[in-house]
Amino acid sequence: MEKIEKKKNRFGLLGKNISYSFSQAYFTQKFDDLGLTDHSYENFDIQNISAFEQLLSQNQLKGLNVTIPYKEEVIPYLAAIDRKAELIGAVNTVKFTEKGLKGYNTDAYGFQKSIETFIKPHHTKALILGTGGASKAIRFVLEELGIDHSYVSRSKREDGFTYEELNKEIIQEYTVIINCTPLGTYPDVNDKPALPYQHLCKEHLLFDLIYNPKKTAFLHEGELKGTEICNGLKMLKLQAEKAWEIWSTT
């Protein structure tokens, strides 16, 4: 983990291989803008969740964001979990309280606020690419919005398809496609989910949780077919602000 000045009120991001992350720069600037000179934000890059206990014992923290791949694995370390995060089954924000760690999910809030302005009447079915912690928040929001959905993964599931099963009929039926996988994240910018992109049309909406690069290969393929596209930057900013609201209120 990187060296950073330790201040009175310390926050950070828990994840694996997160040097690319937006969060540290975002919160460092936020603290500067608010004049919070005794606040700091740092990356806690661990290779296995088993290192989390040692991290906690060596650091006095106020709050954490949690990213891939620990949004589910962090849950056993919590003393309490917010009702919405419990329903989702994934945590991306942790608050340090006198009674122990409490988990929240702000991904759902960020995603809903980001996608709802794009939703049209014909967007009645969605494909969720990937089955990790982030995808659970996406599923939760789609249920709230009344949009039917199926997962897409490499292995067969009862509630979804494999990539090999996707065909013209399925793609035309599911007009919202949300990438919850890391495929296409910088520096592997040419990677993309294995979809039959030739069947996309202007009725589709493609949403990518990735924000670096701004336009992933997945979104580029959609744009070539005239689809609506949206990356994950607005979602990330919204969930970060919601996390700060949680940390800064008693």
Secondary structure by P-SEA (a helix, b strand, c coil): ccccccccbbbbcccccccccccaaaaaaaaaaaccccbbbbbbccccccaaaaaaaaccccbbbbccccccccccccccccaaaaaaccccbbbbccccbbbbbaaaaaaaaaccccccccccbbbbccccaaaaaaaaaaaaacccbbbbcccccccccccccccaaaaaaccbbbbccccccccccccccccccccccccbbbbbccccccccaaaaaaaaaccccccaaaaaaaaaaaaaaaaacc
